[in-house]
Amino acid sequence: MTAVPNEFSSANSTMTFLNSDTACRMATDEVIKMLQTDGRLGLNESEIASRLKYYGHNDFETDDEEPIWKKYLGQFKEPMILLLLVSAFISLLMKQYDDSISITIAIIIVVTVAFIQESRAEKEIEALKKLVPPKCVCIRDGKSHQIYARDLVPGDLCILD
């Protein structure tokens, strides 16, 4: 069991923080000791402030968004679209050009409509995430607090319900 080689210097000592895979394989007491927190009282306000300053907010890091043209071309990987593309190609080989063109136009229309709907759905999901940010309950200074999940820091004691 190894810790992530990233260290945090607190007022009294140095804390090595863990990734979730390593932490879930350790005993609770070991995790509490490594994260330098109190197993009953949680962190105090000054410790929370210093950890928030060092680690920043608990936000998901998003990968760079895929270019729009790649998302559009990704629609052509659907099994039904592939089947229609094969049938358009076979029609072209059989010199039935009008069928081949008709199938190709239908594919382009279907893929474009699906792409537009998917893009709109992604935008709606992002708007909903901003509208209702996730909250959690954690123990700080021996008291239960409801806070935004983005304000959690390593060493916070969360209450799972």
DSSP file with accessible surface (Angstrom, degrees, kcal/mol):
  #  RESIDUE AA STRUCTURE BP1 BP2  ACC     N-H-->O    O-->H-N    N-H-->O    O-->H-N    TCO  KAPPA ALPHA  PHI   PSI    X-CA   Y-CA   Z-CA
    1    1 A M              0   0  158      0, 0.0     2,-0.4     0, 0.0    21,-0.0   0.000 360.0 360.0 360.0 118.5    0.0    0.0    0.0
    2    2 A T        -     0   0  111      3,-0.0     2,-0.2     0, 0.0    20,-0.1  -0.899 360.0-132.2-121.4 150.2    1.6    3.2   -1.1
    3    3 A A        -     0   0   33     -2,-0.4    15,-0.2    15,-0.1    14,-0.1  -0.590  36.0 -95.1 -93.1 157.5    0.4    6.8   -0.8
    4    4 A V        -     0   0   40     13,-0.9     2,-2.9    -2,-0.2    13,-0.2  -0.553  40.5-117.9 -69.2 133.6    0.4    9.3   -3.5
    5    5 A P  S    S+     0   0  127      0, 0.0     2,-0.5     0, 0.0    -1,-0.1  -0.216  78.7 113.2 -76.2  57.8    3.7   11.2   -3.3
    6    6 A N        -     0   0   61     -2,-2.9    11,-1.6    11,-0.4     2,-0.3  -0.992  49.4-162.7-127.7 123.8    2.0   14.6   -2.7
    7    7 A E  E     -A   16   0A 112     -2,-0.5     2,-0.4     9,-0.2     9,-0.2  -0.819  12.8-157.8-116.8 152.0    2.5   16.1    0.7
    8    8 A F  E     -A   15   0A   5      7,-2.8     7,-3.3    -2,-0.3     2,-0.7  -0.990  14.0-144.3-125.0 124.2    0.8   18.8    2.6
    9    9 A S  E     -A   14   0A  90     -2,-0.4     5,-0.2     5,-0.2     2,-0.1  -0.834  21.6-173.1 -94.6 115.9    2.6   20.7    5.4
   10   10 A S        -     0   0   18      3,-3.3    37,-0.0    -2,-0.7     0, 0.0  -0.340  44.1 -89.1 -92.9-179.4    0.3   21.6    8.3
   11   11 A A  S    S+     0   0  106      1,-0.2     3,-0.1    -2,-0.1    -1,-0.0   0.862 125.6  24.7 -60.2 -35.2    1.1   23.7   11.3
   12   12 A N  S    S-     0   0  132      1,-0.2     2,-0.3     0, 0.0    -1,-0.2   0.667 128.0 -15.7-108.9 -19.7    2.4   20.7   13.2
   13   13 A S        -     0   0   51     23,-0.1    -3,-3.3    -5,-0.0     2,-0.4  -0.960  69.4 -79.9-165.9-175.4    3.5   18.1   10.6
   14   14 A T  E     -A    9   0A  67     -2,-0.3     2,-0.4    -5,-0.2    -5,-0.2  -0.867  35.0-158.9-106.3 134.7    3.5   16.8    7.1
   15   15 A M  E     -A    8   0A   1     -7,-3.3    -7,-2.8    -2,-0.4     2,-0.5  -0.944   5.4-154.0-115.6 129.7    0.5   14.8    5.7
   16   16 A T  E     -A    7   0A  33     -2,-0.4     2,-0.2    18,-0.4    -9,-0.2  -0.899  21.2-142.4 -96.8 125.7    0.7   12.5    2.7
   17   17 A F        -     0   0   47    -11,-1.6   -13,-0.9    -2,-0.5   -11,-0.4  -0.593  10.4-135.7 -94.6 160.1   -2.7   12.2    1.1
   18   18 A L        -     0   0   21     -2,-0.2     2,-0.2   -15,-0.2   -15,-0.1  -0.753   9.5-123.1-109.9 152.6   -4.0    9.0   -0.4
   19   19 A N     >  -     0   0   69     -2,-0.3     4,-2.4     1,-0.1     5,-0.2  -0.525  37.8-107.9 -85.0 163.0   -5.8    8.2   -3.6
   20   20 A S  H  > S+     0   0  106      1,-0.2     4,-2.2     2,-0.2     5,-0.2   0.855 116.2  56.8 -64.3 -33.6   -9.2    6.5   -3.1
   21   21 A D  H  > S+     0   0   85      2,-0.2     4,-0.5     1,-0.2    -1,-0.2   0.930 112.3  41.3 -64.3 -43.1   -8.0    3.1   -4.3
   22   22 A T  H >4 S+     0   0   14      1,-0.2     3,-1.1     2,-0.2     4,-0.3   0.930 113.6  53.1 -69.2 -43.9   -5.3    3.0   -1.6
   23   23 A A  H >< S+     0   0   25     -4,-2.4     3,-1.5     1,-0.3    -2,-0.2   0.874 102.8  56.9 -62.9 -37.4   -7.4    4.4    1.1
   24   24 A C  H 3< S+     0   0   97     -4,-2.2    -1,-0.3     1,-0.3    -2,-0.2   0.703 104.3  54.1 -71.4 -13.8  -10.2    1.9    0.7
   25   25 A R  T << S+     0   0  159     -3,-1.1    -1,-0.3    -4,-0.5     2,-0.2   0.445  98.8  81.1 -94.6  -1.9   -7.7   -0.9    1.3
   26   26 A M  S <  S-     0   0   26     -3,-1.5     2,-0.1    -4,-0.3    -3,-0.0  -0.672  87.7 -99.5-103.4 160.6   -6.5    0.5    4.6
   27   27 A A     >  -     0   0   50     -2,-0.2     4,-2.0     1,-0.1     3,-0.3  -0.412  35.7-114.4 -71.7 152.5   -8.0    0.3    8.1
   28   28 A T  H  > S+     0   0  105      1,-0.2     4,-2.7     2,-0.2     5,-0.2   0.903 115.7  54.0 -56.4 -43.8  -10.0    3.4    9.2
   29   29 A D  H  > S+     0   0  130      1,-0.2     4,-2.2     2,-0.2    -1,-0.2   0.871 107.1  51.5 -61.4 -37.5   -7.5    4.2   11.9
   30   30 A E  H  > S+     0   0   91     -3,-0.3     4,-2.6     2,-0.2    -1,-0.2   0.920 110.8  47.7 -65.3 -42.9   -4.6    4.2    9.4
   31   31 A V  H  X S+     0   0   29     -4,-2.0     4,-2.6     2,-0.2    -2,-0.2   0.931 111.4  50.3 -64.4 -45.1   -6.5    6.6    7.1
   32   32 A I  H  <>S+     0   0   38     -4,-2.7     5,-1.7     1,-0.2     4,-0.5   0.919 112.5  47.8 -59.5 -41.7   -7.3    8.9   10.0
   33   33 A K  H ><5S+     0   0  170     -4,-2.2     3,-0.9    -5,-0.2    -2,-0.2   0.933 112.8  46.9 -66.4 -45.4   -3.7    8.9   11.0
   34   34 A M  H 3<5S+     0   0   60     -4,-2.6   -18,-0.4     1,-0.2    -1,-0.2   0.863 115.3  45.7 -66.1 -35.6   -2.3    9.6    7.5
   35   35 A L  T 3<5S-     0   0   28     -4,-2.6    -1,-0.2    -5,-0.2    -2,-0.2   0.440 106.1-132.1 -87.8   0.7   -4.9   12.4    6.9
   36   36 A Q  T < 5 +     0   0   53     -3,-0.9     2,-0.3    -4,-0.5    -3,-0.2   0.929  57.0 134.6  49.8  59.3   -4.2   13.9   10.3
   37   37 A T      < -     0   0   21     -5,-1.7     2,-0.5    -6,-0.1    -1,-0.2  -0.857  61.3-104.7-128.1 166.4   -7.7   14.3   11.4
   38   38 A D  B  >  -B   42   0B  66      4,-0.5     4,-1.8    -2,-0.3   119,-0.1  -0.839  22.3-143.9 -94.1 126.4   -9.6   13.5   14.6
   39   39 A G  T  4 S+     0   0   43     -2,-0.5    -1,-0.1     1,-0.2    -6,-0.0   0.640  97.5  27.7 -66.8 -15.3  -11.8   10.4   14.2
   40   40 A R  T  4 S+     0   0  186      2,-0.1    -1,-0.2    99,-0.0    -2,-0.0   0.748 130.2  32.8-110.6 -41.0  -14.6   11.9   16.4
   41   41 A L  T  4 S-     0   0   75      1,-0.2   101,-3.2   100,-0.1   102,-0.3   0.672  88.4-152.4 -95.7 -19.1  -14.3   15.7   16.1
   42   42 A G  B  <  -B   38   0B   8     -4,-1.8    -4,-0.5    98,-0.2    -1,-0.2  -0.416  46.2 -25.6  78.0-157.6  -13.1   16.1   12.5
   43   43 A L  B     -c  140   0C   5     96,-0.6    98,-1.8    -6,-0.1     2,-0.2  -0.575  60.3-126.6 -91.1 155.0  -11.1   19.1   11.4
   44   44 A N     >  -     0   0   75     -2,-0.2     4,-2.5    96,-0.2     5,-0.2  -0.527  32.4-100.4 -94.2 170.0  -11.1   22.5   13.0
   45   45 A E  H  > S+     0   0  106      1,-0.2     4,-2.5     2,-0.2     5,-0.2   0.864 119.9  50.2 -60.8 -41.0  -11.7   25.7   11.1
   46   46 A S  H  > S+     0   0   85      2,-0.2     4,-2.2     1,-0.2    -1,-0.2   0.908 112.3  47.9 -66.9 -37.9   -8.0   26.8   10.7
   47   47 A E  H  > S+     0   0   23      2,-0.2     4,-2.5     1,-0.2     5,-0.2   0.905 111.3  51.2 -67.3 -39.7   -7.1   23.3    9.4
   48   48 A I  H  X S+     0   0    9     -4,-2.5     4,-2.7     1,-0.2     5,-0.2   0.940 110.5  49.2 -61.1 -46.5  -10.0   23.4    6.9
   49   49 A A  H  X S+     0   0   60     -4,-2.5     4,-2.2     1,-0.2    -2,-0.2   0.917 112.4  46.7 -61.5 -43.5   -8.9   26.8    5.7
   50   50 A S  H  X S+     0   0   44     -4,-2.2     4,-2.2     2,-0.2    -1,-0.2   0.908 114.6  46.7 -68.9 -37.7   -5.2   25.8    5.2
   51   51 A R  H  X>S+     0   0    0     -4,-2.5     4,-3.2     2,-0.2     5,-0.5   0.895 111.5  51.3 -70.9 -36.8   -6.2   22.6    3.4
   52   52 A L  H  X5S+     0   0   48     -4,-2.7     4,-1.9    -5,-0.2    -2,-0.2   0.912 111.1  49.1 -65.2 -38.3   -8.7   24.4    1.2
   53   53 A K  H  <5S+     0   0  188     -4,-2.2    -2,-0.2    -5,-0.2    -1,-0.2   0.914 117.8  40.2 -65.9 -42.0   -6.0   26.9    0.3
   54   54 A Y  H  <5S+     0   0  109     -4,-2.2    -2,-0.2    -5,-0.2    -3,-0.2   0.944 128.8  27.0 -73.5 -49.3   -3.5   24.1   -0.5
   55   55 A Y  H  <5S-     0   0   54     -4,-3.2    -3,-0.2     1,-0.2    -2,-0.2   0.695  96.1-147.1 -89.6 -23.5   -5.8   21.6   -2.3
   56   56 A G     << -     0   0   30     -4,-1.9    -1,-0.2    -5,-0.5    -2,-0.1  -0.292  46.3 -23.5  81.7-171.7   -8.4   23.9   -3.7
   57   57 A H        -     0   0   81      1,-0.1     2,-1.9    -4,-0.1    94,-0.2  -0.372  63.5-111.6 -75.9 154.4  -12.0   23.0   -4.1
   58   58 A N        +     0   0   89     92,-2.9     2,-0.3    94,-0.2    94,-0.1  -0.526  64.3 146.3 -84.3  69.0  -13.2   19.4   -4.5
   59   59 A D        -     0   0   82     -2,-1.9     2,-0.2    91,-0.1    91,-0.0  -0.826  53.2-106.5-109.2 151.2  -14.3   19.8   -8.1
   60   60 A F        -     0   0  200     -2,-0.3     2,-0.6     1,-0.1    -2,-0.0  -0.514  28.9-131.6 -71.4 137.9  -14.2   17.2  -10.9
   61   61 A E        -     0   0  189     -2,-0.2     2,-0.4     0, 0.0    -1,-0.1  -0.832  24.1-151.1 -89.1 125.1  -11.5   17.8  -13.4
   62   62 A T        -     0   0  122     -2,-0.6     3,-0.1     1,-0.1     2,-0.0  -0.775  12.9-119.8 -99.2 142.1  -13.0   17.5  -16.8
   63   63 A D        -     0   0  150     -2,-0.4     3,-0.1     1,-0.2    -1,-0.1  -0.342  47.9 -78.8 -69.4 158.5  -11.0   16.3  -19.8
   64   64 A D        -     0   0  158      1,-0.1    -1,-0.2    -2,-0.0     2,-0.0  -0.363  61.0-101.1 -58.3 137.8  -10.7   18.7  -22.7
   65   65 A E        -     0   0  158      1,-0.1    -1,-0.1    -3,-0.1     3,-0.1  -0.339  36.5-108.3 -67.4 141.9  -14.0   18.5  -24.6
   66   66 A E        -     0   0  104      1,-0.1    -1,-0.1    -3,-0.1     5,-0.1  -0.411  43.1 -96.9 -66.7 139.9  -13.9   16.4  -27.8
   67   67 A P    >>  -     0   0   55      0, 0.0     4,-1.8     0, 0.0     3,-0.6  -0.251  30.6-118.7 -59.1 149.4  -14.1   18.5  -31.0
   68   68 A I  H 3> S+     0   0  117      1,-0.2     4,-2.2     2,-0.2     5,-0.2   0.848 112.4  56.4 -61.0 -35.8  -17.5   18.8  -32.5
   69   69 A W  H 3> S+     0   0  152      1,-0.2     4,-2.5     2,-0.2    -1,-0.2   0.862 105.8  51.5 -68.0 -32.3  -16.6   17.0  -35.7
   70   70 A K  H <> S+     0   0   98     -3,-0.6     4,-1.8     2,-0.2    -1,-0.2   0.887 109.1  50.5 -70.0 -37.7  -15.4   14.0  -33.8
   71   71 A K  H  X S+     0   0   29     -4,-1.8     4,-0.7     2,-0.2    -2,-0.2   0.904 111.5  48.8 -64.1 -40.8  -18.7   13.9  -31.9
   72   72 A Y  H >< S+     0   0   61     -4,-2.2     3,-1.3     1,-0.2     4,-0.4   0.945 112.0  47.0 -64.3 -47.4  -20.6   14.1  -35.2
   73   73 A L  H >< S+     0   0   94     -4,-2.5     3,-1.4     1,-0.3    -1,-0.2   0.805 101.3  67.8 -65.9 -26.3  -18.5   11.3  -36.8
   74   74 A G  H >< S+     0   0   27     -4,-1.8     3,-1.5     1,-0.3    -1,-0.3   0.761  87.2  68.4 -62.9 -24.8  -19.0    9.2  -33.6
   75   75 A Q  G X< S+     0   0   17     -3,-1.3     3,-1.2    -4,-0.7    -1,-0.3   0.779  87.8  66.3 -64.7 -24.2  -22.7    9.0  -34.6
   76   76 A F  G <  S+     0   0   44     -3,-1.4    -1,-0.3    -4,-0.4    -2,-0.2   0.522  84.4  74.0 -78.0  -2.1  -21.7    6.8  -37.5
   77   77 A K  G <   +     0   0  163     -3,-1.5    -1,-0.2    -4,-0.1    -2,-0.1   0.512  67.7 114.5 -87.0  -5.1  -20.6    4.0  -35.2
   78   78 A E  S <> S-     0   0  104     -3,-1.2     4,-2.6    -4,-0.1     5,-0.2  -0.435  74.3-125.8 -66.5 139.5  -24.1    3.0  -34.3
   79   79 A P  H  > S+     0   0   99      0, 0.0     4,-2.3     0, 0.0     5,-0.2   0.877 108.2  49.5 -56.8 -42.2  -25.0   -0.5  -35.5
   80   80 A M  H  > S+     0   0  127      2,-0.2     4,-2.2     1,-0.2     5,-0.2   0.904 111.6  49.1 -67.2 -37.0  -28.1    0.6  -37.5
   81   81 A I  H  > S+     0   0   13      2,-0.2     4,-2.6     1,-0.2    -1,-0.2   0.920 110.6  50.9 -67.1 -41.5  -26.2    3.4  -39.2
   82   82 A L  H  X S+     0   0   84     -4,-2.6     4,-2.3     2,-0.2    -2,-0.2   0.908 109.3  51.4 -61.6 -40.1  -23.4    1.0  -40.1
   83   83 A L  H  X S+     0   0  114     -4,-2.3     4,-2.3    -5,-0.2    -2,-0.2   0.918 110.8  47.8 -63.6 -41.8  -25.9   -1.4  -41.6
   84   84 A L  H  X S+     0   0   61     -4,-2.2     4,-2.4     2,-0.2    -2,-0.2   0.883 109.5  53.3 -67.1 -36.8  -27.5    1.4  -43.7
   85   85 A L  H  X S+     0   0   63     -4,-2.6     4,-2.4     2,-0.2    -2,-0.2   0.911 109.0  49.4 -63.5 -40.2  -24.0    2.4  -44.9
   86   86 A V  H  X S+     0   0   82     -4,-2.3     4,-2.8     2,-0.2    -2,-0.2   0.926 110.9  49.5 -64.0 -43.1  -23.3   -1.1  -46.0
   87   87 A S  H  X S+     0   0   41     -4,-2.3     4,-2.4     1,-0.2    -2,-0.2   0.889 110.3  50.6 -66.4 -34.8  -26.6   -1.3  -47.8
   88   88 A A  H  X S+     0   0    5     -4,-2.4     4,-2.0     2,-0.2    -1,-0.2   0.917 111.6  48.7 -66.3 -39.3  -25.9    2.1  -49.5
   89   89 A F  H  X S+     0   0  120     -4,-2.4     4,-2.4     2,-0.2    -2,-0.2   0.913 111.0  49.2 -66.4 -41.5  -22.5    0.7  -50.6
   90   90 A I  H  X S+     0   0   81     -4,-2.8     4,-2.0     1,-0.2    -2,-0.2   0.915 110.1  51.6 -64.4 -40.7  -24.0   -2.5  -51.9
   91   91 A S  H  <>S+     0   0   14     -4,-2.4     5,-2.9     1,-0.2    -1,-0.2   0.891 109.1  50.9 -62.1 -38.1  -26.6   -0.4  -53.9
   92   92 A L  H ><5S+     0   0   79     -4,-2.0     3,-1.4     1,-0.2    -2,-0.2   0.922 109.6  49.7 -65.2 -41.9  -23.7    1.6  -55.3
   93   93 A L  H 3<5S+     0   0  115     -4,-2.4    -1,-0.2     1,-0.3    -2,-0.2   0.835 109.2  52.3 -64.8 -32.2  -21.9   -1.6  -56.4
   94   94 A M  T 3<5S-     0   0  116     -4,-2.0    -1,-0.3    -5,-0.2    -2,-0.2   0.336 117.2-116.7 -86.2   7.2  -25.1   -2.9  -58.0
   95   95 A K  T < 5S+     0   0  153     -3,-1.4     2,-1.0     1,-0.2    -3,-0.2   0.780  72.0 137.5  62.1  31.6  -25.3    0.4  -59.9
   96   96 A Q     >< +     0   0   80     -5,-2.9     4,-2.2     1,-0.2     3,-0.2  -0.673  22.3 167.4-101.6  75.8  -28.6    1.4  -58.2
   97   97 A Y  H  >  +     0   0  123     -2,-1.0     4,-2.7     1,-0.2     5,-0.2   0.835  67.5  56.1 -64.7 -37.5  -27.5    5.0  -57.8
   98   98 A D  H  > S+     0   0  110      2,-0.2     4,-2.3     1,-0.2    -1,-0.2   0.919 110.8  45.3 -64.8 -39.1  -30.9    6.4  -56.8
   99   99 A D  H  > S+     0   0   69      2,-0.2     4,-2.7    -3,-0.2     5,-0.2   0.921 113.0  51.0 -66.0 -43.5  -31.2    3.9  -53.9
  100  100 A S  H  X S+     0   0   10     -4,-2.2     4,-2.3     1,-0.2    -2,-0.2   0.923 112.7  45.3 -61.4 -43.7  -27.7    4.5  -52.8
  101  101 A I  H  X S+     0   0   99     -4,-2.7     4,-2.7     2,-0.2     5,-0.2   0.922 112.8  51.1 -66.7 -42.2  -28.2    8.3  -52.8
  102  102 A S  H  X S+     0   0   73     -4,-2.3     4,-2.3    -5,-0.2    -2,-0.2   0.925 112.0  46.1 -61.5 -45.1  -31.5    8.0  -51.0
  103  103 A I  H  X S+     0   0   39     -4,-2.7     4,-2.6     2,-0.2    -1,-0.2   0.926 112.7  50.6 -64.9 -42.5  -30.1    5.8  -48.3
  104  104 A T  H  X S+     0   0   56     -4,-2.3     4,-2.4    -5,-0.2    -2,-0.2   0.916 110.9  48.2 -63.1 -43.0  -27.1    8.1  -47.9
  105  105 A I  H  X S+     0   0   91     -4,-2.7     4,-2.4     1,-0.2    -1,-0.2   0.921 111.4  50.9 -63.9 -41.9  -29.3   11.2  -47.5
  106  106 A A  H  X S+     0   0   47     -4,-2.3     4,-2.7    -5,-0.2     5,-0.2   0.918 109.8  50.6 -61.7 -41.6  -31.5    9.4  -45.0
  107  107 A I  H  X S+     0   0    2     -4,-2.6     4,-2.9     1,-0.2     5,-0.3   0.938 110.0  49.5 -61.2 -46.9  -28.3    8.4  -43.0
  108  108 A I  H  X S+     0   0   80     -4,-2.4     4,-2.4     1,-0.2    -2,-0.2   0.916 112.3  48.0 -61.5 -41.5  -27.1   12.0  -43.0
  109  109 A I  H  X S+     0   0  100     -4,-2.4     4,-2.5     2,-0.2     5,-0.2   0.949 114.0  45.7 -64.1 -48.2  -30.5   13.3  -41.8
  110  110 A V  H  X S+     0   0   80     -4,-2.7     4,-2.5     1,-0.2     5,-0.2   0.930 114.6  47.5 -62.8 -44.8  -30.8   10.7  -39.0
  111  111 A V  H  X S+     0   0    1     -4,-2.9     4,-2.6    -5,-0.2    -1,-0.2   0.913 112.4  49.8 -64.8 -40.9  -27.2   11.3  -37.8
  112  112 A T  H  X S+     0   0   47     -4,-2.4     4,-2.5    -5,-0.3    -2,-0.2   0.930 111.9  47.2 -65.0 -44.2  -27.6   15.1  -37.9
  113  113 A V  H  X S+     0   0   73     -4,-2.5     4,-2.5     2,-0.2     5,-0.2   0.934 113.6  48.4 -63.7 -43.6  -30.9   14.9  -35.9
  114  114 A A  H  X S+     0   0   32     -4,-2.5     4,-2.5    -5,-0.2    -2,-0.2   0.913 111.3  50.7 -63.0 -40.9  -29.3   12.5  -33.3
  115  115 A F  H  X S+     0   0   26     -4,-2.6     4,-2.4    -5,-0.2    -2,-0.2   0.925 110.8  48.1 -63.5 -43.9  -26.3   14.7  -33.0
  116  116 A I  H  X S+     0   0   73     -4,-2.5     4,-2.3     1,-0.2    -2,-0.2   0.931 112.7  48.6 -64.1 -43.9  -28.3   17.9  -32.4
  117  117 A Q  H  X S+     0   0  127     -4,-2.5     4,-2.3     1,-0.2    -1,-0.2   0.911 111.7  49.3 -63.3 -42.2  -30.5   16.1  -29.8
  118  118 A E  H  X S+     0   0   86     -4,-2.5     4,-2.3    -5,-0.2    -1,-0.2   0.911 110.5  50.5 -64.5 -41.5  -27.4   14.7  -28.0
  119  119 A S  H  X S+     0   0   25     -4,-2.4     4,-2.0     1,-0.2    -2,-0.2   0.919 111.1  48.4 -63.1 -43.0  -25.8   18.1  -27.9
  120  120 A R  H  X S+     0   0  171     -4,-2.3     4,-2.2     1,-0.2    -1,-0.2   0.908 110.4  51.6 -63.8 -41.3  -28.9   19.7  -26.5
  121  121 A A  H  X S+     0   0   50     -4,-2.3     4,-2.3     1,-0.2    -2,-0.2   0.913 108.6  51.1 -63.3 -41.2  -29.2   17.0  -23.8
  122  122 A E  H  X S+     0   0   73     -4,-2.3     4,-2.2     1,-0.2    -1,-0.2   0.908 110.0  49.7 -62.6 -40.7  -25.6   17.6  -22.8
  123  123 A K  H  X S+     0   0  154     -4,-2.0     4,-2.1     1,-0.2    -1,-0.2   0.898 110.6  50.2 -65.6 -39.0  -26.1   21.3  -22.4
  124  124 A E  H  X S+     0   0  127     -4,-2.2     4,-2.4     2,-0.2    -2,-0.2   0.906 109.3  51.0 -65.7 -40.7  -29.3   20.7  -20.3
  125  125 A I  H  X S+     0   0   91     -4,-2.3     4,-2.2     2,-0.2    -2,-0.2   0.922 110.1  49.6 -63.5 -42.8  -27.4   18.3  -18.0
  126  126 A E  H  X S+     0   0   96     -4,-2.2     4,-1.7     1,-0.2    -1,-0.2   0.910 110.5  50.6 -62.5 -40.5  -24.6   20.9  -17.5
  127  127 A A  H  X S+     0   0   56     -4,-2.1     4,-1.7     1,-0.2    -2,-0.2   0.903 110.1  50.1 -64.9 -39.7  -27.2   23.5  -16.7
  128  128 A L  H  X S+     0   0  103     -4,-2.4     4,-2.3     1,-0.2    -1,-0.2   0.891 106.8  54.8 -65.4 -38.7  -28.9   21.2  -14.1
  129  129 A K  H  < S+     0   0  127     -4,-2.2    -1,-0.2     1,-0.2    -2,-0.2   0.886 111.1  45.0 -62.1 -38.1  -25.5   20.5  -12.5
  130  130 A K  H  < S+     0   0  170     -4,-1.7    -1,-0.2     1,-0.2    -2,-0.2   0.822 111.7  53.8 -74.4 -29.5  -24.9   24.2  -12.0
  131  131 A L  H  < S+     0   0  130     -4,-1.7    -2,-0.2     1,-0.3    -1,-0.2   0.893 119.7  28.6 -72.5 -40.9  -28.5   24.7  -10.8
  132  132 A V  S  < S-     0   0  104     -4,-2.3    -1,-0.3    -5,-0.1     3,-0.1  -0.773  78.2-165.4-125.1  85.5  -28.4   22.1   -8.0
  133  133 A P        -     0   0   53      0, 0.0    -3,-0.1     0, 0.0     2,-0.1  -0.430  31.9-101.4 -70.5 145.5  -24.9   21.6   -6.7
  134  134 A P        -     0   0   93      0, 0.0    15,-2.5     0, 0.0    16,-0.4  -0.389  38.1-162.0 -68.9 143.1  -24.3   18.5   -4.6
  135  135 A K  E     - D   0 148C 116     13,-0.3     2,-0.3    14,-0.1    13,-0.2  -0.810   6.1-171.0-118.7 162.9  -24.3   18.8   -0.8
  136  136 A C  E     - D   0 147C  28     11,-2.8    11,-2.6    -2,-0.3     2,-0.5  -0.952  22.6-121.0-147.2 165.3  -23.0   16.5    1.9
  137  137 A V  E     +ED 159 146C  48     22,-0.5    22,-3.2    -2,-0.3     2,-0.3  -0.946  38.1 165.6-111.5 127.6  -23.0   16.2    5.7
  138  138 A C  E     -ED 158 145C   0      7,-2.6     7,-3.0    -2,-0.5     2,-0.6  -0.930  36.8-112.5-138.3 164.1  -19.7   16.1    7.5
  139  139 A I  E     +ED 157 144C  44     18,-2.7    18,-0.9    -2,-0.3   -96,-0.6  -0.885  37.8 167.2-101.6 121.2  -18.3   16.5   11.0
  140  140 A R  E >  S-cD  43 143C  21      3,-2.6     3,-2.1    -2,-0.6   -98,-0.2  -1.000  70.2  -3.5-133.2 134.5  -16.2   19.6   11.6
  141  141 A D  T 3  S-     0   0   73    -98,-1.8   -99,-0.2    -2,-0.4    -1,-0.1   0.848 129.7 -59.8  53.0  32.8  -15.2   20.8   15.1
  142  142 A G  T 3  S+     0   0   38   -101,-3.2     2,-0.3     1,-0.2    -1,-0.3   0.522 117.7 103.8  78.9   3.9  -17.3   18.0   16.6
  143  143 A K  E <  S-D  140   0C 142     -3,-2.1    -3,-2.6  -102,-0.3     2,-0.4  -0.906  74.7-113.6-121.6 150.4  -20.5   19.2   15.0
  144  144 A S  E     -D  139   0C  80     -2,-0.3     2,-0.4    -5,-0.2    -5,-0.2  -0.648  38.1-177.3 -81.2 128.7  -22.5   18.0   12.0
  145  145 A H  E     -D  138   0C  65     -7,-3.0    -7,-2.6    -2,-0.4     2,-0.6  -0.984  24.8-141.2-128.1 140.4  -22.5   20.5    9.1
  146  146 A Q  E     +D  137   0C 135     -2,-0.4     2,-0.3    -9,-0.2    -9,-0.2  -0.904  39.2 162.1 -98.2 119.1  -24.3   20.4    5.7
  147  147 A I  E     -D  136   0C  25    -11,-2.6   -11,-2.8    -2,-0.6     2,-0.2  -0.844  45.6 -86.8-130.6 166.6  -21.8   21.9    3.2
  148  148 A Y  E >   -D  135   0C 100     -2,-0.3     3,-2.1   -13,-0.2   -13,-0.3  -0.554  37.7-125.0 -71.8 140.8  -21.4   21.9   -0.6
  149  149 A A  G >  S+     0   0   21    -15,-2.5     3,-1.6     1,-0.3   -91,-0.1   0.814 108.7  65.2 -59.5 -27.6  -19.4   18.9   -1.7
  150  150 A R  G 3  S+     0   0  103    -16,-0.4   -92,-2.9     1,-0.3    -1,-0.3   0.694  94.5  60.8 -70.3 -15.3  -16.9   21.2   -3.5
  151  151 A D  G <  S+     0   0   46     -3,-2.1    -1,-0.3   -94,-0.2    -2,-0.2   0.402  78.5 115.0 -92.6   3.0  -15.9   22.5    0.0
  152  152 A L    <   -     0   0   29     -3,-1.6   -94,-0.2    -4,-0.2    -3,-0.0  -0.427  46.9-166.2 -69.1 147.9  -14.7   19.1    1.2
  153  153 A V    >   -     0   0    9     -2,-0.1     3,-2.2   -96,-0.1     2,-0.1  -0.907  36.6 -78.9-129.0 159.7  -11.0   18.8    2.0
  154  154 A P  T 3  S+     0   0   36      0, 0.0     3,-0.1     0, 0.0   -99,-0.1  -0.393 119.7  32.7 -58.5 128.5   -8.8   15.7    2.6
  155  155 A G  T 3  S+     0   0    5      1,-0.4  -117,-0.1    -2,-0.1     2,-0.1   0.249  82.8 136.2 106.0 -10.5   -9.4   14.6    6.2
  156  156 A D    <   -     0   0   21     -3,-2.2     2,-0.7  -114,-0.1    -1,-0.4  -0.446  53.7-131.7 -66.1 143.1  -13.1   15.7    6.4
  157  157 A L  E     -E  139   0C  33    -18,-0.9   -18,-2.7    -2,-0.1     2,-0.3  -0.878  25.8-160.8 -97.4 112.7  -15.3   13.1    8.1
  158  158 A C  E     -E  138   0C  62     -2,-0.7     2,-0.6   -20,-0.2   -20,-0.3  -0.752  12.0-137.7 -97.2 143.6  -18.4   12.6    5.9
  159  159 A I  E     -E  137   0C  77    -22,-3.2   -22,-0.5    -2,-0.3     2,-0.5  -0.880  16.7-151.6 -99.4 119.7  -21.6   11.0    7.1
  160  160 A L              0   0  164     -2,-0.6   -24,-0.0   -24,-0.1   -22,-0.0  -0.806 360.0 360.0 -94.1 129.0  -23.1    8.6    4.6
  161  161 A D              0   0  207     -2,-0.5    -2,-0.0   -24,-0.0   -24,-0.0  -0.959 360.0 360.0-123.6 360.0  -26.9    8.3    4.7
